[in-house]
């Protein structure tokens, strides 16, 4: 079973940049966005979903901002030059994946369909677990006893908050690095969120009110697009620091 999971993890890792967005789009547009507990609960579900999304993004930002991390593999395969154990990686071995799952669950909560929440959460939990097992297999082979000691000491997904304040004491948060590595993925989830809200508005609003709401959402997307373009331009000019193109995933 472990060998099968490792094989699945290598597959998901290789194709994640195509497969994962495709699954998200299929789920979001394949099911009608409906409130769980009647129309009056829609705004509360949207607020809860957005809160979960922001929590996930904040976690990713904290991980990237407080510790250097090179994720993304090499030639779309799992690869690591160094064993990263500093920053939040001293308290959780996979905090970036925790952040990813929170963002996805938040999007599914905003959508509202129990099918989307159930199927989407199950798929991405399985996919990230498989990727994690494949990465653990690789890291154990590459770093040997050092990784085994780290694996025994630090939880796989749960965050051990003991000593966290000491870890962050005197640490410098690098906003440039966060923007450099997160602008693309942030723009992606913002776009999907706005599309969900657009579908939701189309269903709940009358034909006279929908165009105004659609214009507001379109304006929000244009602002996100402008932010994406600005971050990309600054990155290409070297204004955000860094020299190599490394994607945090």
LODO-206725 format. One record per atom (N, C-alpha, C): residue number from 1; residue in three letters; x, y, z negated. Coordinates in pm, whole numbers. Atoms other than C-alpha are relative to their C-alpha. Layout:
PT   nr  rest       X       Y       Z
PT  NUM   ala       X       Y       Z
...
//
This chain:
PT   nr  rest       X       Y       Z
PT    1   unk      83    -120       0
PT    1   unk       0       0       0
PT    1   unk      87     126       0
PT    2   unk     -87    -117       3
PT    2   unk     282     241     -84
PT    2   unk      64      25     135
PT    3   unk     -61     -17    -133
PT    3   unk     447     174     253
PT    3   unk    -100      60      97
PT    4   unk     104     -56     -86
PT    4   unk     118     249     426
PT    4   unk     -21     148     -30
PT    5   unk      18    -139      38
PT    5   unk      78     571     230
PT    5   unk     119      86      47
PT    6   unk    -118     -72     -47
PT    6   unk     436     675     313
PT    6   unk      -7      21     151
PT    7   unk      15     -13    -145
PT    7   unk     371     606     682
PT    7   unk    -105     104      35
PT    8   unk     105     -99     -22
PT    8   unk      48     805     665
PT    8   unk      52     140     -32
PT    9   unk     -55    -130      37
PT    9   unk     234    1087     489
PT    9   unk      92      56     105
PT   10   unk     -88     -46    -108
PT   10   unk     498    1104     761
PT   10   unk     -81      44     122
PT   11   unk      88     -37    -110
PT   11   unk     220    1112    1021
PT   11   unk     -64     136     -25
PT   12   unk      66    -126      33
PT   12   unk      32    1391     844
PT   12   unk     101     116       2
PT   13   unk    -101    -105       4
PT   13   unk     354    1588     789
PT   13   unk      37      44     142
PT   14   unk     -41     -29    -138
PT   14   unk     446    1564    1158
PT   14   unk    -106      80      75
PT   15   unk     109     -60     -77
PT   15   unk     103    1669    1287
PT   15   unk     -81     103     -78
PT   16   unk      84     -82      87
PT   16   unk     -18    1892    1002
PT   16   unk     -34     136      59
PT   17   unk      25    -133     -54
PT   17   unk      13    2220    1190
PT   17   unk    -110       0     105
PT   18   unk     109      13     -97
PT   18   unk    -233    2093    1452
PT   18   unk    -120     -67     -63
PT   19   unk     109      81      53
PT   19   unk    -438    1835    1264
PT   19   unk     -77      71    -110
PT   20   unk      69     -60     115
PT   20   unk    -515    2027     945
PT   20   unk     -91     116      40
PT   21   unk      95    -104     -45
PT   21   unk    -655    2342    1113
PT   21   unk    -117     -57      79
PT   22   unk     108      60     -78
PT   22   unk    -854    2121    1350
PT   22   unk    -105     -62     -90
PT   23   unk      95      59      95
PT   23   unk   -1011    1931    1059
PT   23   unk     -81     109     -69
PT   24   unk      71    -110      66
PT   24   unk   -1097    2257     885
PT   24   unk    -107      60      91
PT   25   unk      95     -59     -95
PT   25   unk   -1264    2399    1196
PT   25   unk    -117     -95      26
PT   26   unk     106      98     -23
PT   26   unk   -1457    2077    1260
PT   26   unk     -97      -6    -118
PT   27   unk      86       3     118
PT   27   unk   -1587    2073     904
PT   27   unk     -86     126     -10
PT   28   unk      70    -127      20
PT   28   unk   -1679    2440     891
PT   28   unk    -108      22     106
PT   29   unk      96     -25    -107
PT   29   unk   -1853    2448    1228
PT   29   unk     -86    -123      32
PT   30   unk      79     120     -24
PT   30   unk   -1983    2092    1227
PT   30   unk    -118     -14     -94
PT   31   unk     108       5      98
PT   31   unk   -2208    2150     925
PT   31   unk     -52     141     -24
PT   32   unk      64    -129      24
PT   32   unk   -2452    2428     856
PT   32   unk      33      49    -141
PT   33   unk     -29     -53     134
PT   33   unk   -2345    2656     568
PT   33   unk    -131      24     -76
PT   34   unk     124     -10      78
PT   34   unk   -2616    2618     306
PT   34   unk      34      17    -147
PT   35   unk     -24     -13     144
PT   35   unk   -2637    2727     -59
PT   35   unk     -44    -125     -73
PT   36   unk      29     124      74
PT   36   unk   -2635    2439    -307
PT   36   unk    -131       7     -77
PT   37   unk     115     -10      90
PT   37   unk   -2904    2569    -538
PT   37   unk     -97     109      43
PT   38   unk      94     -98     -50
PT   38   unk   -3123    2781    -317
PT   38   unk      69     127      45
PT   39   unk     -57    -121     -59
PT   39   unk   -3071    3110    -140
PT   39   unk      58      95    -104
PT   40   unk     -48     -90     104
PT   40   unk   -3025    3298    -467
PT   40   unk     137     -35     -52
PT   41   unk    -130      43      51
PT   41   unk   -2711    3099    -545
PT   41   unk     113      28      99
PT   42   unk    -103     -15    -103
PT   42   unk   -2527    3190    -223
PT   42   unk     108     100     -41
PT   43   unk     -99    -100      38
PT   43   unk   -2361    3505    -355
PT   43   unk      90     -51    -112
PT   44   unk     -82      54     109
PT   44   unk   -2245    3326    -670
PT   44   unk      98    -104      53
PT   45   unk     -90      99     -59
PT   45   unk   -2103    3041    -461
PT   45   unk     112      69      78
PT   46   unk    -102     -75     -73
PT   46   unk   -1922    3291    -237
PT   46   unk     103      58     -97
PT   47   unk     -91     -59      98
PT   47   unk   -1775    3466    -542
PT   47   unk      89    -106     -64
PT   48   unk     -79     108      59
PT   48   unk   -1666    3137    -699
PT   48   unk     104     -51      99
PT   49   unk     -94      47    -101
PT   49   unk   -1510    3019    -374
PT   49   unk     114      96      22
PT   50   unk    -105    -100     -19
PT   50   unk   -1322    3345    -328
PT   50   unk      96       1    -118
PT   51   unk     -86       5     119
PT   51   unk   -1193    3324    -685
PT   51   unk      97    -118       8
PT   52   unk     -85     119     -13
PT   52   unk   -1060    2971    -621
PT   52   unk     107      24     107
PT   53   unk     -96     -30    -108
PT   53   unk    -897    3086    -295
PT   53   unk     112      91     -52
PT   54   unk    -100     -95      50
PT   54   unk    -723    3378    -466
PT   54   unk      91     -64    -104
PT   55   unk     -83      73      97
PT   55   unk    -605    3150    -747
PT   55   unk     104     -84      73
PT   56   unk     -93      81     -78
PT   56   unk    -451    2916    -491
PT   56   unk     107      85      67
PT   57   unk     -97     -87     -65
PT   57   unk    -286    3203    -303
PT   57   unk      96      60    -102
PT   58   unk     -87     -54     104
PT   58   unk    -155    3353    -627
PT   58   unk     103    -104     -45
PT   59   unk     -93     107      38
PT   59   unk       0    3017    -718
PT   59   unk     110     -14     105
PT   60   unk    -100      10    -107
PT   60   unk     171    2992    -380
PT   60   unk      96     120      -4
PT   61   unk     -85    -119       5
PT   61   unk     297    3350    -410
PT   61   unk      99      -8    -116
PT   62   unk     -88      12     116
PT   62   unk     438    3281    -757
PT   62   unk     112     -99      27
PT   63   unk    -101     101     -30
PT   63   unk     617    2968    -637
PT   63   unk     106      56      93
PT   64   unk     -93     -50    -100
PT   64   unk     772    3140    -337
PT   64   unk      77     121     -51
PT   65   unk     -64    -122      45
PT   65   unk     845    3469    -509
PT   65   unk     104     -19    -107
PT   66   unk     -92      19     111
PT   66   unk    1026    3325    -809
PT   66   unk     109    -105      27
PT   67   unk    -102     101     -29
PT   67   unk    1228    3046    -643
PT   67   unk      14     -18     149
PT   68   unk     -22      28    -141
PT   68   unk    1385    2988    -306
PT   68   unk     -52    -139      32
PT   69   unk      52     130     -38
PT   69   unk    1207    2710    -126
PT   69   unk       3     -13     151
PT   70   unk       2      29    -143
PT   70   unk    1269    2563     215
PT   70   unk     -87    -122      20
PT   71   unk      91     109     -35
PT   71   unk     973    2355     326
PT   71   unk     -34      13     147
PT   72   unk      32      -4    -141
PT   72   unk     869    2266     675
PT   72   unk      76    -106      76
PT   73   unk     -71     111     -61
PT   73   unk    1112    1985     744
PT   73   unk      94      44     110
PT   74   unk     -90     -22    -111
PT   74   unk    1333    1956    1047
PT   74   unk     -49     -84     116
PT   75   unk      59      69    -115
PT   75   unk    1201    1868    1391
PT   75   unk    -131     -69     -37
PT   76   unk     131      46      45
PT   76   unk     858    1822    1227
PT   76   unk       6    -130     -79
PT   77   unk     -17     116      88
PT   77   unk     995    1551     998
PT   77   unk      45      49    -136
PT   78   unk     -37     -39     135
PT   78   unk    1051    1561     623
PT   78   unk     151      14     -10
PT   79   unk    -143     -26      12
PT   79   unk    1390    1714     545
PT   79   unk      22      98    -114
PT   80   unk     -37     -95     106
PT   80   unk    1559    1894     256
PT   80   unk     152       6      -9
PT   81   unk    -144     -17      17
PT   81   unk    1909    2039     228
PT   81   unk      40     -10    -146
PT   82   unk     -29      -2     144
PT   82   unk    1889    2079    -150
PT   82   unk    -121     -49     -78
PT   83   unk     107      38      92
PT   83   unk    1685    1946    -441
PT   83   unk     -36     123     -83
PT   84   unk      42    -122      68
PT   84   unk    1490    2250    -564
PT   84   unk     -72     -35    -130
PT   85   unk      60      31     130
PT   85   unk    1414    2229    -936
PT   85   unk     -20     125     -85
PT   86   unk      12    -123      76
PT   86   unk    1407    2596   -1040
PT   86   unk    -136      65      17
PT   87   unk     126     -70      -7
PT   87   unk    1124    2843   -1087
PT   87   unk    -115     -88     -43
PT   88   unk     116      82      36
PT   88   unk     781    2683   -1097
PT   88   unk      22    -147      29
PT   89   unk     -30     141     -25
PT   89   unk     935    2362    -963
PT   89   unk      59     -69    -124
PT   90   unk     -42      59     127
PT   90   unk    1068    2312   -1315
PT   90   unk    -121     -43     -83
PT   91   unk     122      30      75
PT   91   unk     706    2274   -1428
PT   91   unk    -100     -84      80
PT   92   unk      87      80     -87
PT   92   unk     540    2098   -1132
PT   92   unk      78     -31     127
PT   93   unk     -79      36    -116
PT   93   unk     692    1905    -844
PT   93   unk     -62      47     132
PT   94   unk      67     -37    -125
PT   94   unk     433    2014    -587
PT   94   unk     -97     117     -18
PT   95   unk      94    -110      23
PT   95   unk     287    2352    -682
PT   95   unk     -52      63     128
PT   96   unk      49     -55    -127
PT   96   unk     263    2465    -319
PT   96   unk    -119     -80      51
PT   97   unk     113      83     -44
PT   97   unk      37    2172    -238
PT   97   unk    -121      23     -90
PT   98   unk     110     -38      89
PT   98   unk    -171    2256    -546
PT   98   unk     -68     126      52
PT   99   unk      55    -124     -53
PT   99   unk    -212    2604    -401
PT   99   unk     -78     -22     127
PT  100   unk      70      31    -125
PT  100   unk    -307    2466     -60
PT  100   unk    -138     -59     -27
PT  101   unk     127      67      29
PT  101   unk    -578    2243    -206
PT  101   unk     -99      99     -61
PT  102   unk      89    -100      58
PT  102   unk    -720    2529    -414
PT  102   unk     -58      91     108
PT  103   unk      48     -87    -108
PT  103   unk    -744    2751    -105
PT  103   unk    -105     -72      83
PT  104   unk      94      77     -82
PT  104   unk    -917    2477      94
PT  104   unk    -131     -25     -75
PT  105   unk     121      24      78
PT  105   unk   -1160    2388    -184
PT  105   unk     -81     130     -12
PT  106   unk      69    -128       6
PT  106   unk   -1241    2758    -221
PT  106   unk     -75      31     128
PT  107   unk      67     -20    -128
PT  107   unk   -1322    2782     150
PT  107   unk    -123     -90      13
PT  108   unk     113      93      -9
PT  108   unk   -1544    2475     127
PT  108   unk    -114      41     -94
PT  109   unk     103     -48      92
PT  109   unk   -1727    2619    -175
PT  109   unk     -75     119      62
PT  110   unk      65    -112     -68
PT  110   unk   -1794    2941      18
PT  110   unk     -95     -51     108
PT  111   unk      86      57    -104
PT  111   unk   -1931    2733     306
PT  111   unk    -129     -52     -60
PT  112   unk     118      41      74
PT  112   unk   -2167    2567      63
PT  112   unk     -54    -138      28
PT  113   unk      54     132     -32
PT  113   unk   -2241    2238     237
PT  113   unk      64    -107     -89
PT  114   unk     -57     109      80
PT  114   unk   -2199    1941       1
PT  114   unk      83     -96      86
PT  115   unk     -77      86     -90
PT  115   unk   -2078    1741     304
PT  115   unk     138      57      26
PT  116   unk    -129     -64     -26
PT  116   unk   -1804    1991     378
PT  116   unk      88      -6    -124
PT  117   unk     -78       4     123
PT  117   unk   -1696    2011      16
PT  117   unk      47    -141     -31
PT  118   unk     -35     138      32
PT  118   unk   -1704    1633     -32
PT  118   unk     100     -59      97
PT  119   unk     -89      59    -102
PT  119   unk   -1546    1523     298
PT  119   unk     132      76       8
PT  120   unk    -122     -78     -12
PT  120   unk   -1301    1810     315
PT  120   unk      94     -19    -117
PT  121   unk     -84      19     119
PT  121   unk   -1177    1776     -42
PT  121   unk      62    -139      -1
PT  122   unk     -51     137       0
PT  122   unk   -1143    1399     -10
PT  122   unk     112     -17     103
PT  123   unk    -102      15    -104
PT  123   unk    -951    1420     318
PT  123   unk     130      68     -39
PT  124   unk    -123     -73      27
PT  124   unk    -705    1686     207
PT  124   unk      70     -48    -126
PT  125   unk     -65      62     114
PT  125   unk    -645    1527    -132
PT  125   unk      77    -124      43
PT  126   unk     -69     119     -51
PT  126   unk    -561    1202      47
PT  126   unk     122      38      83
PT  127   unk    -109     -39     -88
PT  127   unk    -347    1378     307
PT  127   unk     119      54     -78
PT  128   unk    -111     -57      76
PT  128   unk    -143    1576      55
PT  128   unk      63    -102     -95
PT  129   unk     -59     107      80
PT  129   unk    -101    1273    -169
PT  129   unk      92     -86      87
PT  130   unk     -82      79     -90
PT  130   unk      29    1075     129
PT  130   unk     130      73      36
PT  131   unk    -120     -79     -30
PT  131   unk     267    1356     226
PT  131   unk      95       3    -120
PT  132   unk     -82      -3     122
PT  132   unk     387    1379    -135
PT  132   unk      75    -132     -19
PT  133   unk     -67     129      14
PT  133   unk     462    1006    -147
PT  133   unk     110     -17     105
PT  134   unk    -103       8    -104
PT  134   unk     650    1030     183
PT  134   unk     120      88     -37
PT  135   unk    -109     -88      42
PT  135   unk     852    1324      50
PT  135   unk      78     -60    -117
PT  136   unk     -68      64     112
PT  136   unk     926    1139    -273
PT  136   unk      90    -113      48
PT  137   unk     -80     108     -56
PT  137   unk    1050     842     -72
PT  137   unk     127      54      64
PT  138   unk    -116     -62     -63
PT  138   unk    1278    1070     128
PT  138   unk      97      57    -104
PT  139   unk     -85     -65      99
PT  139   unk    1407    1267    -172
PT  139   unk      73    -102     -88
PT  140   unk     -65     105      81
PT  140   unk    1477     950    -373
PT  140   unk     118     -58      77
PT  141   unk    -109      53     -81
PT  141   unk    1687     819     -84
PT  141   unk     114      98      19
PT  142   unk    -104    -101     -27
PT  142   unk    1873    1147     -32
PT  142   unk      73      43    -126
PT  143   unk     -62     -58     119
PT  143   unk    1935    1265    -388
PT  143   unk      16    -100    -115
PT  144   unk     -27     108      95
PT  144   unk    1925     937    -581
PT  144   unk     -36      29    -144
PT  145   unk      24     -10     144
PT  145   unk    1962     957    -958
PT  145   unk     -46     140     -41
PT  146   unk      40    -137      34
PT  146   unk    1926    1337    -965
PT  146   unk    -150      20      20
PT  147   unk     144     -14     -24
PT  147   unk    1581    1315    -811
PT  147   unk     -81     -87     -96
PT  148   unk      72      88      92
PT  148   unk    1477    1019   -1027
PT  148   unk     -13      64    -138
PT  149   unk       7     -69     129
PT  149   unk    1563    1220   -1339
PT  149   unk    -100     115       5
PT  150   unk      94    -110     -18
PT  150   unk    1369    1519   -1206
PT  150   unk    -143     -52       5
PT  151   unk     134      57     -11
PT  151   unk    1070    1298   -1122
PT  151   unk     -51     -48    -135
PT  152   unk      42      45     133
PT  152   unk    1063    1151   -1472
PT  152   unk     -36     119     -90
PT  153   unk      12    -115      90
PT  153   unk    1080    1496   -1632
PT  153   unk    -116      93      37
PT  154   unk      96    -102     -47
PT  154   unk     837    1702   -1420
PT  154   unk    -121     -67      62
PT  155   unk     121      61     -56
PT  155   unk     472    1617   -1338
PT  155   unk     -10      20     151
PT  156   unk      14      -6    -146
PT  156   unk     377    1551    -976
PT  156   unk     -89     116      43
PT  157   unk      95    -103     -41
PT  157   unk      74    1780    -949
PT  157   unk     -44      91    -115
PT  158   unk      39     -82     114
PT  158   unk     -22    1898   -1297
PT  158   unk     113      96     -36
PT  159   unk    -100     -99      38
PT  159   unk     154    2212   -1418
PT  159   unk      24      -9    -150
PT  160   unk     -39       2     140
PT  160   unk     341    2179   -1747
PT  160   unk      37     143     -40
PT  161   unk     -20    -140      35
PT  161   unk     312    2526   -1900
PT  161   unk     102      19    -113
PT  162   unk     -98     -11     109
PT  162   unk     558    2448   -2181
PT  162   unk     129      59      53
PT  163   unk    -125     -63     -41
PT  163   unk     855    2678   -2146
PT  163   unk     -12      89     123
PT  164   unk      17     -80    -122
PT  164   unk     704    2868   -1853
PT  164   unk      45     144     -21
PT  165   unk     -41    -139      26
PT  165   unk     756    3208   -2016
PT  165   unk     152      14      -1
PT  166   unk    -146      -3       1
PT  166   unk    1123    3123   -2068
PT  166   unk      54     -11     141
PT  167   unk     -43      15    -139
PT  167   unk    1155    3014   -1705
PT  167   unk      -9     133      75
PT  168   unk      23    -124     -73
PT  168   unk    1015    3345   -1583
PT  168   unk      65     122     -66
PT  169   unk     -61    -112      72
PT  169   unk    1197    3558   -1840
PT  169   unk     120      53      78
PT  170   unk    -110     -62     -73
PT  170   unk    1421    3800   -1656
PT  170   unk       3     -33     148
PT  171   unk       3      36    -142
PT  171   unk    1325    3650   -1319
PT  171   unk     -47     118      84
PT  172   unk      39    -106     -92
PT  172   unk    1289    3884   -1023
PT  172   unk     -96     -56     103
PT  173   unk      99      44     -98
PT  173   unk     982    3853    -805
PT  173   unk      30      67     134
PT  174   unk     -39     -48    -133
PT  174   unk    1065    3887    -435
PT  174   unk    -123      10      89
PT  175   unk     118     -22     -83
PT  175   unk     763    4037    -257
PT  175   unk      33     -13     148
PT  176   unk     -39      10    -140
PT  176   unk     954    4056      70
PT  176   unk      -3    -146      47
PT  177   unk      -1     142     -35
PT  177   unk    1002    3680      66
PT  177   unk    -141     -56       9
PT  178   unk     138      46      -2
PT  178   unk     636    3620     -14
PT  178   unk     -68      42     129
PT  179   unk      62     -48    -124
PT  179   unk     520    3836     276
PT  179   unk      59     -73     121
PT  180   unk     -68      63    -112
PT  180   unk     779    3684     508
PT  180   unk     -48    -143      25
PT  181   unk      36     140     -13
PT  181   unk     667    3330     438
PT  181   unk    -150     -26      -2
PT  182   unk     142      26      19
PT  182   unk     296    3374     370
PT  182   unk     -93      74      96
PT  183   unk      91     -82     -80
PT  183   unk     163    3623     624
PT  183   unk     -80     -82     100
PT  184   unk      70      81     -99
PT  184   unk      74    3357     880
PT  184   unk    -110     -85     -60
PT  185   unk     100      87      63
PT  185   unk    -105    3113     650
PT  185   unk    -110      83     -65
PT  186   unk     102     -86      59
PT  186   unk    -281    3399     471
PT  186   unk     -97      51     106
PT  187   unk      86     -46    -110
PT  187   unk    -411    3537     800
PT  187   unk     -92    -113      47
PT  188   unk      80     115     -45
PT  188   unk    -534    3186     891
PT  188   unk    -120     -22     -93
PT  189   unk     114      26      88
PT  189   unk    -743    3137     576
PT  189   unk     -95     118      -7
PT  190   unk      88    -117      -5
PT  190   unk    -874    3494     588
PT  190   unk     -90      -8     123
PT  191   unk      80      14    -123
PT  191   unk    -988    3433     947
PT  191   unk    -109    -103     -17
PT  192   unk     100     105      19
PT  192   unk   -1163    3109     854
PT  192   unk    -107      44     -99
PT  193   unk      96     -52      98
PT  193   unk   -1325    3273     551
PT  193   unk     -99      95      66
PT  194   unk      87     -97     -65
PT  194   unk   -1463    3556     763
PT  194   unk     -93     -67     101
PT  195   unk      87      75     -92
PT  195   unk   -1596    3310    1022
PT  195   unk    -112     -72     -76
PT  196   unk     102      64      84
PT  196   unk   -1777    3120     746
PT  196   unk    -105     103     -41
PT  197   unk      92    -106      43
PT  197   unk   -1927    3445     617
PT  197   unk     -84      50     117
PT  198   unk      76     -42    -118
PT  198   unk   -2029    3538     972
PT  198   unk    -112     -98      30
PT  199   unk     104     102     -20
PT  199   unk   -2214    3209    1018
PT  199   unk    -108       9    -107
PT  200   unk      93     -12     113
PT  200   unk   -2370    3251     678
PT  200   unk     -94     119      21
PT  201   unk      82    -120     -23
PT  201   unk   -2489    3604     764
PT  201   unk     -98     -22     114
PT  202   unk      88      26    -115
PT  202   unk   -2633    3484    1093
PT  202   unk    -123     -79     -42
PT  203   unk     110      84      47
PT  203   unk   -2848    3234     904
PT  203   unk     -92      76     -94
PT  204   unk      79     -58     108
PT  204   unk   -2960    3446     612
PT  204   unk     -61     135      35
PT  205   unk      46    -135     -29
PT  205   unk   -3010    3789     773
PT  205   unk     -96       2     118
PT  206   unk      90     -16    -114
PT  206   unk   -3283    3906    1007
PT  206   unk      76      62     115
PT  207   unk     -71     -50    -119
PT  207   unk   -3188    4006    1365
PT  207   unk      37     147      -7
PT  208   unk     -31    -143      10
PT  208   unk   -3196    4376    1275
PT  208   unk     118      28     -92
PT  209   unk    -106     -23      99
PT  209   unk   -2956    4346     981
PT  209   unk     132     -67      36
PT  210   unk    -121      77     -29
PT  210   unk   -2709    4095    1126
PT  210   unk     109      81      70
PT  211   unk    -109     -73     -68
PT  211   unk   -2522    4331    1366
PT  211   unk      84      86     -93
PT  212   unk     -76     -83      94
PT  212   unk   -2424    4564    1081
PT  212   unk      97     -86     -82
PT  213   unk     -87      88      77
PT  213   unk   -2289    4275     872
PT  213   unk     111     -57      87
PT  214   unk    -101      51     -91
PT  214   unk   -2110    4133    1175
PT  214   unk     108     104      27
PT  215   unk     -97    -107     -22
PT  215   unk   -1946    4471    1235
PT  215   unk      94      16    -119
PT  216   unk     -83     -10     121
PT  216   unk   -1825    4485     874
PT  216   unk     103    -113      -4
PT  217   unk     -91     114       1
PT  217   unk   -1675    4136     900
PT  217   unk     105      12     110
PT  218   unk     -95     -20    -109
PT  218   unk   -1517    4219    1236
PT  218   unk     104     105     -39
PT  219   unk     -94    -101      47
PT  219   unk   -1363    4531    1081
PT  219   unk     100     -57    -100
PT  220   unk     -90      64      97
PT  220   unk   -1222    4322     795
PT  220   unk     102     -87      72
PT  221   unk     -94      84     -75
PT  221   unk   -1071    4080    1048
PT  221   unk     104      84      72
PT  222   unk     -95     -87     -68
PT  222   unk    -913    4365    1245
PT  222   unk     105      54     -98
PT  223   unk     -95     -43     102
PT  223   unk    -755    4489     923
PT  223   unk      99    -112     -32
PT  224   unk     -87     115      25
PT  224   unk    -621    4140     856
PT  224   unk      96     -20     116
PT  225   unk     -84      14    -119
PT  225   unk    -491    4124    1213
PT  225   unk     110     105       1
PT  226   unk    -101    -106       6
PT  226   unk    -314    4458    1169
PT  226   unk     107     -33    -104
PT  227   unk     -96      40     101
PT  227   unk    -154    4329     849
PT  227   unk      91    -112      49
PT  228   unk     -78     110     -57
PT  228   unk     -44    4011    1026
PT  228   unk     103      53      99
PT  229   unk     -90     -54    -101
PT  229   unk     105    4208    1317
PT  229   unk     113      81     -65
PT  230   unk    -101     -81      67
PT  230   unk     286    4448    1082
PT  230   unk     103     -89     -69
PT  231   unk     -92      91      68
PT  231   unk     434    4164     875
PT  231   unk      90     -72      99
PT  232   unk     -78      71    -103
PT  232   unk     544    3979    1188
PT  232   unk     107      91      58
PT  233   unk     -96     -96     -56
PT  233   unk     710    4291    1328
PT  233   unk     112      27    -100
PT  234   unk    -101     -25     102
PT  234   unk     888    4364    1000
PT  234   unk      93    -119     -17
PT  235   unk     -82     121      11
PT  235   unk    1007    4004     980
PT  235   unk      99      -9     115
PT  236   unk     -87       9    -117
PT  236   unk    1146    4011    1335
PT  236   unk     112     103      -5
PT  237   unk    -101    -105      11
PT  237   unk    1331    4335    1257
PT  237   unk      93     -21    -119
PT  238   unk     -84      28     115
PT  238   unk    1479    4183     942
PT  238   unk     -28      87    -120
PT  239   unk      31     -91     110
PT  239   unk    1308    4435     715
PT  239   unk     -49     -72    -124
PT  240   unk      50      78     114
PT  240   unk    1172    4157     493
PT  240   unk     106     -93     -55
PT  241   unk    -106      87      47
PT  241   unk    1507    3989     441
PT  241   unk      -5    -135      65
PT  242   unk      -3     135     -57
PT  242   unk    1602    3634     532
PT  242   unk      58       3     140
PT  243   unk     -63       8    -132
PT  243   unk    1782    3519     840
PT  243   unk     -56    -115      82
PT  244   unk      53     116     -73
PT  244   unk    1640    3176     928
PT  244   unk    -150      -2     -15
PT  245   unk     144      11       2
PT  245   unk    1281    3097    1004
PT  245   unk     -40    -127     -74
PT  246   unk      39     114      82
PT  246   unk    1162    2868     723
PT  246   unk    -144      18     -40
PT  247   unk     142     -10      32
PT  247   unk     794    2795     669
PT  247   unk     -28     -69    -132
PT  248   unk      44      60     125
PT  248   unk     658    2735     320
PT  248   unk    -134     -64      22
PT  249   unk     123      71     -32
PT  249   unk     389    2470     346
PT  249   unk     -58     -63    -124
//
